[in-house]
Amino acid sequence: MTAPIPRDIPDLPALPRTAPQLFPSVVPARAVVPPVRRPLTAVYRLVLALLATAAVLIEVLLGGPTRVLSYFVIQSTALLALVTFASARRAWTARHPLPGAVTGATLLYVLIAALVHHIALTDASPAFSMTGGASGGAPWLEPAAGHLLHTVLPVAALLDWLVLTPPARMHLRQVPTWLLYPLAYLAFTLARGELLPGSPARYLYPFLDVARHGYKSVLANALLVGLAIYAVAVLLVALDHTRPRTRFRL
């Protein structure tokens, strides 16, 4: 037998009406905001990539691939050509831009190569020239390529980052990773000098000339350059988070 159903049911306490707790979304904005085509940006970056490629090819033809491709400025410019070409393709086809870690590292390396040239290599002897003084029958060709490498392309890459690249895409946690390539390049150029004891192009940069300065001075110079690279990287990250977002869809 079951218990009889009571005629009067006592009042039950009302349930509290609380709004459900909303958790922050983990979906990035790029997943819900559709990208748009940016033809002018694509054209600018394509021209930048072609100029970088032309500068590298001119230096290689004048000085030879074995020597020229060993220079930091040539390697960073070749990387700039690849990255800007990929960025131009993404801007033309309305795809999301490349990660900020990639574009930030490329900009850092190009700027560092330009700063080292204008600060530390203005009075370097011709023995440290990439082409060894060769002009290929056109005396203006090598200086023009050098000006393109050390001045025009870094300024153009900086303008692309300031005007055409969305801000706040670089982070301090990426800086240690960016320093791995300069560190590997230091090991490469010192090993190259040890493997070419009788070559006039044994060391590519005068401040890394172990035969002349010794390892103690060279490592001290490398440490100063490394600190400068770190400072420039931190400055770029700070500027990336303070510069305004452009309102133009170029």
DRENPA-3360 file (N, C-alpha, C; in nm, 2 decimals, always signed):
BEGIN
1 = MTAPIPRD = +0.08/-0.12/+0.00/+0.00/+0.00/+0.00/+0.09/+0.13/+0.00 ~ +0.04/+0.23/-0.06/+0.11/+0.35/-0.07/+0.05/+0.45/+0.03 ~ +0.14/+0.55/+0.07/+0.09/+0.65/+0.17/-0.01/+0.74/+0.10 ~ -0.11/+0.79/+0.17/-0.21/+0.88/+0.11/-0.15/+1.01/+0.07 ~ -0.20/+1.07/-0.04/-0.15/+1.20/-0.09/-0.21/+1.31/+0.00 ~ -0.13/+1.39/+0.06/-0.19/+1.50/+0.14/-0.27/+1.60/+0.06 ~ -0.38/+1.66/+0.12/-0.46/+1.75/+0.05/-0.38/+1.88/+0.02 ~ -0.31/+1.93/+0.12/-0.24/+2.06/+0.11/-0.09/+2.03/+0.10;
9 = IPDLPALP = -0.02/+2.08/+0.00/+0.13/+2.06/-0.01/+0.19/+2.19/+0.05 ~ +0.28/+2.17/+0.14/+0.34/+2.29/+0.20/+0.42/+2.37/+0.10 ~ +0.43/+2.51/+0.12/+0.50/+2.59/+0.03/+0.65/+2.56/+0.03 ~ +0.71/+2.55/-0.09/+0.85/+2.52/-0.10/+0.93/+2.65/-0.12 ~ +1.05/+2.65/-0.07/+1.12/+2.78/-0.08/+1.16/+2.81/-0.23 ~ +1.15/+2.93/-0.26/+1.18/+2.97/-0.40/+1.32/+2.96/-0.44 ~ +1.35/+2.91/-0.56/+1.49/+2.89/-0.60/+1.55/+3.03/-0.64 ~ +1.67/+3.06/-0.59/+1.73/+3.19/-0.63/+1.75/+3.20/-0.78;
17 = RTAPQLFP = +1.71/+3.32/-0.82/+1.73/+3.35/-0.96/+1.86/+3.42/-0.99 ~ +1.96/+3.34/-1.01/+2.10/+3.40/-1.04/+2.13/+3.38/-1.18 ~ +2.20/+3.48/-1.23/+2.24/+3.48/-1.37/+2.35/+3.37/-1.39 ~ +2.35/+3.30/-1.49/+2.46/+3.20/-1.51/+2.59/+3.27/-1.53 ~ +2.69/+3.21/-1.47/+2.83/+3.26/-1.48/+2.88/+3.25/-1.62 ~ +2.93/+3.36/-1.68/+2.98/+3.35/-1.82/+3.13/+3.34/-1.81 ~ +3.19/+3.25/-1.88/+3.33/+3.23/-1.88/+3.39/+3.30/-2.01 ~ +3.51/+3.35/-2.00/+3.57/+3.42/-2.12/+3.59/+3.32/-2.23;
25 = SVVPARAV = +3.56/+3.37/-2.35/+3.57/+3.28/-2.47/+3.72/+3.25/-2.50 ~ +3.74/+3.13/-2.54/+3.88/+3.09/-2.58/+3.90/+3.10/-2.73 ~ +3.80/+3.14/-2.80/+3.80/+3.15/-2.94/+3.87/+3.28/-2.98 ~ +3.98/+3.28/-3.05/+4.04/+3.41/-3.09/+3.96/+3.49/-3.19 ~ +3.98/+3.62/-3.19/+3.90/+3.71/-3.27/+3.92/+3.67/-3.42 ~ +4.04/+3.62/-3.46/+4.06/+3.59/-3.60/+3.98/+3.48/-3.65 ~ +3.92/+3.40/-3.55/+3.84/+3.29/-3.59/+3.69/+3.33/-3.63 ~ +3.65/+3.45/-3.58/+3.52/+3.49/-3.61/+3.51/+3.62/-3.70;
33 = VPPVRRPL = +3.62/+3.69/-3.71/+3.63/+3.80/-3.80/+3.69/+3.76/-3.93 ~ +3.61/+3.77/-4.04/+3.66/+3.72/-4.17/+3.76/+3.82/-4.22 ~ +3.87/+3.76/-4.28/+3.98/+3.84/-4.34/+3.93/+3.90/-4.47 ~ +3.99/+4.01/-4.51/+3.95/+4.08/-4.63/+4.07/+4.09/-4.72 ~ +4.05/+4.10/-4.85/+4.16/+4.12/-4.94/+4.22/+4.26/-4.93 ~ +4.35/+4.26/-4.94/+4.43/+4.39/-4.92/+4.52/+4.40/-5.04 ~ +4.47/+4.44/-5.15/+4.55/+4.44/-5.28/+4.67/+4.54/-5.27 ~ +4.66/+4.66/-5.21/+4.77/+4.75/-5.21/+4.88/+4.70/-5.12;
41 = TAVYRLVL = +4.84/+4.64/-5.01/+4.94/+4.58/-4.92/+5.01/+4.46/-4.99 ~ +4.94/+4.38/-5.07/+5.00/+4.27/-5.14/+5.10/+4.32/-5.24 ~ +5.06/+4.43/-5.31/+5.15/+4.49/-5.41/+5.28/+4.54/-5.35 ~ +5.26/+4.61/-5.24/+5.38/+4.67/-5.17/+5.47/+4.56/-5.12 ~ +5.42/+4.46/-5.06/+5.50/+4.35/-5.01/+5.57/+4.27/-5.13 ~ +5.50/+4.26/-5.24/+5.55/+4.19/-5.35/+5.67/+4.26/-5.41 ~ +5.66/+4.39/-5.42/+5.77/+4.48/-5.46/+5.89/+4.47/-5.36 ~ +5.86/+4.47/-5.23/+5.96/+4.45/-5.13/+6.03/+4.32/-5.14;
49 = ALLATAAV = +5.96/+4.21/-5.17/+6.02/+4.08/-5.19/+6.11/+4.07/-5.31 ~ +6.06/+4.13/-5.42/+6.14/+4.13/-5.54/+6.27/+4.22/-5.53 ~ +6.26/+4.33/-5.46/+6.38/+4.41/-5.43/+6.48/+4.33/-5.34 ~ +6.43/+4.26/-5.24/+6.52/+4.18/-5.16/+6.59/+4.07/-5.24 ~ +6.51/+4.01/-5.32/+6.57/+3.90/-5.40/+6.67/+3.95/-5.50 ~ +6.64/+4.07/-5.56/+6.74/+4.13/-5.65/+6.87/+4.16/-5.58 ~ +6.86/+4.22/-5.46/+6.98/+4.26/-5.39/+7.07/+4.14/-5.36 ~ +7.00/+4.03/-5.32/+7.08/+3.91/-5.28/+7.14/+3.85/-5.41;
57 = LIEVLLGG = +7.07/+3.85/-5.52/+7.12/+3.79/-5.64/+7.24/+3.87/-5.70 ~ +7.23/+4.00/-5.69/+7.34/+4.09/-5.73/+7.47/+4.06/-5.65 ~ +7.45/+4.05/-5.52/+7.57/+4.03/-5.44/+7.63/+3.89/-5.46 ~ +7.54/+3.79/-5.49/+7.59/+3.66/-5.51/+7.66/+3.65/-5.65 ~ +7.61/+3.72/-5.75/+7.68/+3.72/-5.88/+7.81/+3.79/-5.88 ~ +7.82/+3.89/-5.79/+7.95/+3.97/-5.79/+8.05/+3.90/-5.70 ~ +8.01/+3.84/-5.59/+8.11/+3.79/-5.50/+8.12/+3.64/-5.49 ~ +8.02/+3.57/-5.55/+8.02/+3.42/-5.54/+7.94/+3.37/-5.43;
65 = PTRVLSYF = +7.86/+3.26/-5.45/+7.77/+3.22/-5.35/+7.83/+3.17/-5.22 ~ +7.95/+3.11/-5.22/+8.01/+3.05/-5.10/+8.04/+3.16/-5.00 ~ +8.09/+3.27/-5.04/+8.13/+3.38/-4.95/+8.00/+3.46/-4.92 ~ +7.93/+3.51/-5.02/+7.82/+3.60/-5.00/+7.71/+3.55/-4.91 ~ +7.67/+3.42/-4.94/+7.57/+3.36/-4.86/+7.60/+3.34/-4.71 ~ +7.73/+3.35/-4.68/+7.77/+3.34/-4.54/+7.74/+3.46/-4.45 ~ +7.71/+3.57/-4.52/+7.69/+3.70/-4.44/+7.55/+3.70/-4.38 ~ +7.55/+3.76/-4.26/+7.42/+3.77/-4.18/+7.32/+3.86/-4.26;
73 = VIQSTALL = +7.37/+3.97/-4.32/+7.28/+4.05/-4.39/+7.22/+3.99/-4.51 ~ +7.29/+3.90/-4.58/+7.24/+3.83/-4.69/+7.13/+3.73/-4.65 ~ +7.16/+3.65/-4.54/+7.07/+3.55/-4.49/+6.94/+3.62/-4.44 ~ +6.95/+3.73/-4.37/+6.83/+3.80/-4.32/+6.75/+3.86/-4.43 ~ +6.82/+3.91/-4.54/+6.75/+3.96/-4.65/+6.68/+3.85/-4.73 ~ +6.74/+3.74/-4.74/+6.67/+3.62/-4.81/+6.55/+3.58/-4.73 ~ +6.56/+3.58/-4.60/+6.44/+3.55/-4.51/+6.34/+3.66/-4.53 ~ +6.38/+3.78/-4.54/+6.28/+3.89/-4.57/+6.21/+3.87/-4.70;
81 = ALVTFASA = +6.28/+3.83/-4.80/+6.21/+3.80/-4.93/+6.11/+3.69/-4.92 ~ +6.14/+3.58/-4.85/+6.05/+3.47/-4.84/+5.92/+3.51/-4.76 ~ +5.95/+3.58/-4.65/+5.84/+3.62/-4.56/+5.75/+3.72/-4.62 ~ +5.80/+3.82/-4.69/+5.72/+3.92/-4.75/+5.64/+3.87/-4.87 ~ +5.70/+3.77/-4.94/+5.63/+3.71/-5.05/+5.51/+3.63/-5.00 ~ +5.53/+3.56/-4.89/+5.42/+3.48/-4.83/+5.32/+3.58/-4.78 ~ +5.36/+3.69/-4.72/+5.26/+3.78/-4.66/+5.18/+3.85/-4.78 ~ +5.25/+3.88/-4.89/+5.18/+3.94/-5.00/+5.08/+3.84/-5.06;
89 = RRAWTARH = +5.11/+3.71/-5.06/+5.01/+3.62/-5.11/+4.89/+3.61/-5.02 ~ +4.92/+3.61/-4.89/+4.80/+3.60/-4.80/+4.72/+3.73/-4.80 ~ +4.78/+3.85/-4.82/+4.70/+3.97/-4.83/+4.62/+3.97/-4.96 ~ +4.67/+3.92/-5.07/+4.60/+3.92/-5.19/+4.48/+3.82/-5.19 ~ +4.50/+3.70/-5.13/+4.40/+3.60/-5.13/+4.31/+3.60/-5.00 ~ +4.31/+3.71/-4.93/+4.23/+3.73/-4.81/+4.24/+3.62/-4.71 ~ +4.37/+3.59/-4.68/+4.40/+3.49/-4.57/+4.45/+3.56/-4.45 ~ +4.45/+3.49/-4.34/+4.50/+3.55/-4.22/+4.65/+3.58/-4.23;
97 = PLPGAVTG = +4.70/+3.68/-4.17/+4.85/+3.71/-4.18/+4.93/+3.61/-4.11 ~ +5.06/+3.62/-4.15/+5.16/+3.53/-4.08/+5.17/+3.55/-3.93 ~ +5.21/+3.45/-3.85/+5.22/+3.48/-3.71/+5.32/+3.59/-3.68 ~ +5.29/+3.66/-3.57/+5.37/+3.77/-3.53/+5.51/+3.73/-3.49 ~ +5.53/+3.61/-3.45/+5.66/+3.56/-3.41/+5.75/+3.55/-3.54 ~ +5.69/+3.52/-3.65/+5.77/+3.51/-3.78/+5.81/+3.65/-3.83 ~ +5.71/+3.73/-3.84/+5.73/+3.87/-3.90/+5.82/+3.95/-3.80 ~ +5.80/+3.93/-3.67/+5.88/+4.01/-3.58/+6.03/+3.96/-3.58;
105 = ATLLYVLI = +6.05/+3.83/-3.59/+6.19/+3.79/-3.60/+6.26/+3.84/-3.73 ~ +6.19/+3.83/-3.84/+6.24/+3.88/-3.97/+6.28/+4.03/-3.96 ~ +6.19/+4.11/-3.91/+6.21/+4.25/-3.90/+6.33/+4.27/-3.80 ~ +6.34/+4.20/-3.70/+6.45/+4.22/-3.60/+6.59/+4.19/-3.67 ~ +6.60/+4.08/-3.74/+6.72/+4.05/-3.81/+6.76/+4.15/-3.91 ~ +6.67/+4.20/-3.99/+6.70/+4.30/-4.09/+6.75/+4.43/-4.03 ~ +6.68/+4.47/-3.92/+6.72/+4.59/-3.86/+6.86/+4.58/-3.79 ~ +6.88/+4.47/-3.73/+7.01/+4.45/-3.67/+7.12/+4.45/-3.77;
113 = AALVHHIA = +7.10/+4.38/-3.88/+7.21/+4.39/-3.99/+7.23/+4.53/-4.04 ~ +7.13/+4.61/-4.05/+7.14/+4.75/-4.09/+7.22/+4.83/-3.99 ~ +7.18/+4.81/-3.86/+7.24/+4.89/-3.75/+7.39/+4.85/-3.74 ~ +7.42/+4.72/-3.75/+7.56/+4.68/-3.74/+7.64/+4.74/-3.85 ~ +7.59/+4.75/-3.97/+7.66/+4.80/-4.09/+7.68/+4.95/-4.07 ~ +7.58/+5.03/-4.03/+7.59/+5.17/-4.02/+7.67/+5.22/-3.90 ~ +7.68/+5.13/-3.79/+7.75/+5.17/-3.67/+7.89/+5.11/-3.66 ~ +7.90/+4.99/-3.70/+8.03/+4.92/-3.67/+8.11/+4.89/-3.80;
121 = LTDASPAF = +8.05/+4.91/-3.92/+8.13/+4.87/-4.04/+8.15/+4.98/-4.14 ~ +8.13/+5.10/-4.09/+8.14/+5.22/-4.19/+8.29/+5.23/-4.23 ~ +8.38/+5.20/-4.14/+8.52/+5.22/-4.17/+8.59/+5.09/-4.19 ~ +8.52/+4.98/-4.22/+8.58/+4.85/-4.24/+8.67/+4.85/-4.36 ~ +8.77/+4.77/-4.36/+8.86/+4.76/-4.47/+8.80/+4.68/-4.59 ~ +8.85/+4.70/-4.71/+8.79/+4.62/-4.83/+8.80/+4.47/-4.81 ~ +8.89/+4.42/-4.72/+8.90/+4.28/-4.71/+8.77/+4.21/-4.65 ~ +8.69/+4.30/-4.58/+8.56/+4.25/-4.53/+8.44/+4.27/-4.62;
129 = SMTGGASG = +8.47/+4.32/-4.74/+8.36/+4.34/-4.83/+8.30/+4.21/-4.88 ~ +8.17/+4.21/-4.91/+8.11/+4.09/-4.95/+8.16/+4.04/-5.09 ~ +8.18/+4.14/-5.17/+8.22/+4.10/-5.31/+8.37/+4.11/-5.33 ~ +8.45/+4.15/-5.23/+8.59/+4.17/-5.25/+8.63/+4.27/-5.34 ~ +8.55/+4.37/-5.36/+8.58/+4.48/-5.45/+8.53/+4.46/-5.59 ~ +8.48/+4.35/-5.62/+8.43/+4.32/-5.76/+8.31/+4.40/-5.80 ~ +8.30/+4.45/-5.92/+8.19/+4.53/-5.96/+8.12/+4.47/-6.09 ~ +8.18/+4.37/-6.15/+8.12/+4.31/-6.26/+8.11/+4.40/-6.38;
137 = GAPWLEPA = +8.21/+4.49/-6.40/+8.21/+4.58/-6.51/+8.12/+4.70/-6.49 ~ +8.05/+4.71/-6.38/+7.96/+4.83/-6.35/+8.00/+4.88/-6.21 ~ +8.08/+4.98/-6.20/+8.13/+5.03/-6.06/+8.01/+5.07/-5.97 ~ +7.90/+5.11/-6.02/+7.79/+5.15/-5.94/+7.70/+5.04/-5.89 ~ +7.72/+4.92/-5.94/+7.63/+4.81/-5.91/+7.65/+4.76/-5.77 ~ +7.77/+4.74/-5.72/+7.79/+4.69/-5.59/+7.75/+4.79/-5.48 ~ +7.78/+4.92/-5.49/+7.73/+5.02/-5.40/+7.58/+5.03/-5.39 ~ +7.52/+5.02/-5.51/+7.37/+5.03/-5.52/+7.31/+4.91/-5.45;
145 = AGHLLHTV = +7.37/+4.79/-5.47/+7.31/+4.67/-5.40/+7.34/+4.68/-5.25 ~ +7.45/+4.74/-5.21/+7.48/+4.75/-5.06/+7.38/+4.85/-5.00 ~ +7.36/+4.96/-5.07/+7.26/+5.06/-5.02/+7.12/+5.00/-5.01 ~ +7.09/+4.92/-5.11/+6.96/+4.85/-5.10/+6.95/+4.76/-4.98 ~ +7.05/+4.68/-4.96/+7.06/+4.59/-4.85/+7.05/+4.65/-4.71 ~ +7.13/+4.76/-4.69/+7.15/+4.81/-4.56/+7.07/+4.93/-4.52 ~ +7.00/+4.99/-4.62/+6.92/+5.11/-4.59/+6.78/+5.10/-4.65 ~ +6.76/+5.08/-4.78/+6.63/+5.08/-4.84/+6.54/+4.97/-4.79;
153 = LPVAALLD = +6.59/+4.85/-4.79/+6.50/+4.73/-4.75/+6.47/+4.74/-4.60 ~ +6.56/+4.77/-4.51/+6.52/+4.78/-4.36/+6.42/+4.89/-4.34 ~ +6.43/+5.00/-4.41/+6.33/+5.11/-4.39/+6.20/+5.06/-4.44 ~ +6.20/+5.00/-4.56/+6.07/+4.95/-4.62/+6.01/+4.85/-4.53 ~ +6.09/+4.76/-4.48/+6.03/+4.65/-4.39/+5.97/+4.71/-4.26 ~ +6.04/+4.82/-4.21/+5.99/+4.88/-4.09/+5.86/+4.96/-4.12 ~ +5.85/+5.02/-4.23/+5.72/+5.09/-4.27/+5.61/+4.99/-4.29 ~ +5.64/+4.87/-4.35/+5.54/+4.77/-4.37/+5.49/+4.72/-4.23;
161 = WLVLTPPA = +5.58/+4.71/-4.14/+5.53/+4.67/-4.00/+5.45/+4.78/-3.93 ~ +5.49/+4.90/-3.94/+5.43/+5.01/-3.87/+5.29/+5.04/-3.93 ~ +5.28/+5.03/-4.06/+5.15/+5.08/-4.13/+5.06/+4.97/-4.17 ~ +5.12/+4.86/-4.22/+5.03/+4.76/-4.28/+5.01/+4.63/-4.20 ~ +5.08/+4.62/-4.09/+5.07/+4.50/-4.01/+4.99/+4.53/-3.88 ~ +4.89/+4.44/-3.85/+4.81/+4.46/-3.73/+4.90/+4.46/-3.60 ~ +4.87/+4.55/-3.50/+4.95/+4.56/-3.38/+4.92/+4.45/-3.28 ~ +5.00/+4.45/-3.17/+4.99/+4.36/-3.06/+4.99/+4.21/-3.10;
169 = RMHLRQVP = +5.08/+4.17/-3.19/+5.10/+4.03/-3.23/+5.23/+3.98/-3.19 ~ +5.32/+4.06/-3.12/+5.45/+4.01/-3.08/+5.45/+4.01/-2.92 ~ +5.52/+3.92/-2.86/+5.52/+3.91/-2.72/+5.67/+3.89/-2.67 ~ +5.69/+3.92/-2.54/+5.82/+3.91/-2.48/+5.87/+3.77/-2.47 ~ +5.78/+3.68/-2.46/+5.82/+3.54/-2.45/+5.88/+3.48/-2.58 ~ +5.86/+3.56/-2.69/+5.92/+3.52/-2.82/+6.06/+3.56/-2.83 ~ +6.10/+3.66/-2.75/+6.24/+3.72/-2.77/+6.35/+3.62/-2.75 ~ +6.35/+3.53/-2.65/+6.45/+3.43/-2.64/+6.47/+3.34/-2.76;
177 = TWLLYPLA = +6.35/+3.31/-2.82/+6.36/+3.22/-2.94/+6.42/+3.30/-3.05 ~ +6.39/+3.43/-3.07/+6.45/+3.51/-3.17/+6.61/+3.51/-3.16 ~ +6.66/+3.50/-3.04/+6.80/+3.51/-3.02/+6.88/+3.39/-3.06 ~ +6.81/+3.28/-3.08/+6.87/+3.15/-3.12/+6.95/+3.16/-3.25 ~ +6.89/+3.23/-3.35/+6.95/+3.24/-3.48/+7.08/+3.32/-3.47 ~ +7.08/+3.44/-3.41/+7.21/+3.51/-3.40/+7.32/+3.43/-3.32 ~ +7.27/+3.35/-3.22/+7.37/+3.27/-3.15/+7.43/+3.16/-3.24 ~ +7.34/+3.10/-3.32/+7.39/+3.00/-3.41/+7.48/+3.06/-3.52;
185 = YLAFTLAR = +7.45/+3.18/-3.56/+7.53/+3.24/-3.66/+7.67/+3.27/-3.60 ~ +7.68/+3.31/-3.48/+7.81/+3.34/-3.41/+7.89/+3.21/-3.41 ~ +7.83/+3.10/-3.38/+7.90/+2.97/-3.38/+7.94/+2.93/-3.52 ~ +7.86/+2.96/-3.62/+7.89/+2.93/-3.76/+8.01/+3.01/-3.81 ~ +8.01/+3.14/-3.78/+8.12/+3.23/-3.83/+8.25/+3.20/-3.76 ~ +8.25/+3.16/-3.63/+8.37/+3.13/-3.57/+8.42/+2.99/-3.62 ~ +8.34/+2.90/-3.64/+8.38/+2.77/-3.69/+8.43/+2.79/-3.84 ~ +8.37/+2.87/-3.91/+8.41/+2.90/-4.05/+8.55/+2.96/-4.05;
193 = GELLPGSP = +8.58/+3.04/-3.95/+8.72/+3.10/-3.95/+8.82/+3.00/-3.91 ~ +8.79/+2.90/-3.83/+8.88/+2.80/-3.79/+8.91/+2.70/-3.91 ~ +8.81/+2.68/-3.99/+8.82/+2.59/-4.11/+8.89/+2.65/-4.23 ~ +8.90/+2.78/-4.23/+8.97/+2.85/-4.34/+9.09/+2.93/-4.29 ~ +9.19/+2.87/-4.24/+9.30/+2.94/-4.18/+9.38/+3.03/-4.28 ~ +9.39/+2.99/-4.40/+9.47/+3.07/-4.50/+9.39/+3.16/-4.59 ~ +9.26/+3.17/-4.57/+9.18/+3.24/-4.66/+9.17/+3.39/-4.62 ~ +9.18/+3.48/-4.72/+9.17/+3.63/-4.69/+9.03/+3.66/-4.63;
201 = ARYLYPFL = +8.93/+3.58/-4.67/+8.79/+3.60/-4.62/+8.76/+3.51/-4.50 ~ +8.86/+3.49/-4.42/+8.85/+3.39/-4.31/+8.73/+3.44/-4.22 ~ +8.73/+3.56/-4.18/+8.63/+3.62/-4.09/+8.55/+3.72/-4.16 ~ +8.42/+3.72/-4.15/+8.33/+3.80/-4.23/+8.32/+3.94/-4.17 ~ +8.33/+3.95/-4.05/+8.31/+4.08/-3.98/+8.44/+4.12/-3.90 ~ +8.48/+4.24/-3.90/+8.61/+4.28/-3.83/+8.60/+4.26/-3.68 ~ +8.48/+4.28/-3.62/+8.47/+4.27/-3.48/+8.46/+4.12/-3.43 ~ +8.46/+4.03/-3.53/+8.46/+3.89/-3.50/+8.59/+3.82/-3.55;
209 = DVARHGYK = +8.69/+3.90/-3.58/+8.82/+3.85/-3.63/+8.90/+3.80/-3.51 ~ +8.90/+3.67/-3.49/+8.97/+3.61/-3.38/+9.12/+3.62/-3.41 ~ +9.17/+3.61/-3.53/+9.31/+3.62/-3.56/+9.37/+3.75/-3.52 ~ +9.29/+3.85/-3.52/+9.34/+3.99/-3.49/+9.31/+4.03/-3.35 ~ +9.20/+3.99/-3.29/+9.16/+4.04/-3.16/+9.17/+3.93/-3.05 ~ +9.16/+3.81/-3.09/+9.16/+3.70/-2.99/+9.02/+3.67/-2.95 ~ +9.00/+3.55/-2.89/+8.87/+3.50/-2.85/+8.81/+3.59/-2.74 ~ +8.89/+3.64/-2.65/+8.83/+3.71/-2.54/+8.77/+3.84/-2.59;
217 = SVLANALL = +8.83/+3.91/-2.68/+8.77/+4.04/-2.73/+8.66/+4.01/-2.82 ~ +8.67/+3.90/-2.90/+8.56/+3.87/-3.00/+8.43/+3.83/-2.92 ~ +8.45/+3.75/-2.81/+8.33/+3.71/-2.74/+8.27/+3.83/-2.66 ~ +8.36/+3.92/-2.62/+8.31/+4.04/-2.56/+8.23/+4.13/-2.66 ~ +8.28/+4.14/-2.78/+8.21/+4.21/-2.89/+8.07/+4.14/-2.92 ~ +8.08/+4.00/-2.92/+7.96/+3.93/-2.95/+7.85/+3.95/-2.84 ~ +7.90/+3.96/-2.72/+7.81/+3.98/-2.61/+7.74/+4.12/-2.62 ~ +7.82/+4.22/-2.66/+7.76/+4.35/-2.68/+7.66/+4.35/-2.79;
225 = VGLAIYAV = +7.69/+4.28/-2.90/+7.59/+4.27/-3.01/+7.47/+4.20/-2.96 ~ +7.49/+4.09/-2.88/+7.37/+4.02/-2.83/+7.28/+4.10/-2.74 ~ +7.34/+4.18/-2.66/+7.26/+4.27/-2.57/+7.19/+4.37/-2.66 ~ +7.25/+4.42/-2.76/+7.18/+4.52/-2.85/+7.07/+4.45/-2.92 ~ +7.09/+4.33/-2.97/+6.97/+4.26/-3.03/+6.86/+4.24/-2.93 ~ +6.89/+4.20/-2.81/+6.78/+4.18/-2.71/+6.71/+4.32/-2.69 ~ +6.79/+4.43/-2.68/+6.72/+4.56/-2.65/+6.63/+4.60/-2.77 ~ +6.68/+4.58/-2.89/+6.60/+4.61/-3.00/+6.47/+4.52/-3.01;
233 = AVLLVALD = +6.49/+4.40/-2.97/+6.37/+4.31/-2.97/+6.27/+4.35/-2.87 ~ +6.31/+4.39/-2.75/+6.22/+4.43/-2.65/+6.15/+4.56/-2.69 ~ +6.23/+4.65/-2.76/+6.17/+4.78/-2.81/+6.07/+4.75/-2.91 ~ +6.09/+4.66/-3.00/+5.99/+4.63/-3.10/+5.86/+4.57/-3.04 ~ +5.88/+4.49/-2.94/+5.76/+4.43/-2.87/+5.68/+4.54/-2.80 ~ +5.75/+4.64/-2.74/+5.69/+4.75/-2.67/+5.61/+4.84/-2.77 ~ +5.68/+4.87/-2.88/+5.61/+4.95/-2.98/+5.49/+4.88/-3.04 ~ +5.50/+4.75/-3.06/+5.39/+4.67/-3.12/+5.27/+4.68/-3.03;
241 = HTRPRTRF = +5.28/+4.69/-2.90/+5.17/+4.70/-2.81/+5.12/+4.84/-2.78 ~ +5.19/+4.94/-2.84/+5.15/+5.08/-2.81/+5.11/+5.15/-2.94 ~ +5.15/+5.10/-3.05/+5.12/+5.17/-3.18/+4.97/+5.15/-3.21 ~ +4.91/+5.25/-3.27/+4.77/+5.25/-3.30/+4.74/+5.15/-3.41 ~ +4.62/+5.10/-3.42/+4.57/+5.01/-3.53/+4.53/+5.10/-3.64 ~ +4.58/+5.07/-3.76/+4.54/+5.15/-3.88/+4.40/+5.12/-3.91 ~ +4.33/+5.23/-3.96/+4.19/+5.22/-4.00/+4.17/+5.19/-4.15 ~ +4.28/+5.18/-4.22/+4.27/+5.17/-4.36/+4.29/+5.02/-4.40;
249 = RL = +4.21/+4.97/-4.49/+4.22/+4.84/-4.54/+4.29/+4.85/-4.68 ~ +4.43/+4.86/-4.67/+4.50/+4.88/-4.79/+4.53/+4.75/-4.86;
% end
